[in-house]
Amino acid sequence: MLIVTTENVANHRVVRTLGQCFGIVVRSRGLGGNIVAGLRSIVGGEIPEYTRLLEDARRHAIDRLVENATAMGANAIVMMRFDSAEIGQTMSEIVAYGTAVVIEPVSR
């Protein structure tokens, strides 16, 4: 599955637009992770516990995006974006979304 953040794919043309697709993940750190991260936030700087959590959540959201686009019959996703939000004070929502399309190479 080709995933791009652009509207077009070089040397390809969109032959069918299947519609929007998305992958969503909601994650929370455990109590221990929140305590360690809270202590790190006192001194400032990067909080690696949360960085890893959000990196993993983004990867998981992309995996779900690909699953949904594949189920729609797509071979590519264009205009892919991420969005995120906080739910309460302990959970993060990560959404990967884009347009599911069928593309084919352009003959030269």
Secondary structure, DSSP 8 states (H G I E B T S, - for coil): -EE-SSSS-TTEEEEEEEEEEEEEEEEE--HHHHHHHHHHHHH-S--HHHHHHHHHHHHHHHHHHHHHHHHHT-SEEEEEEEEEEEETTTEEEEEEEEEEEEEEE---
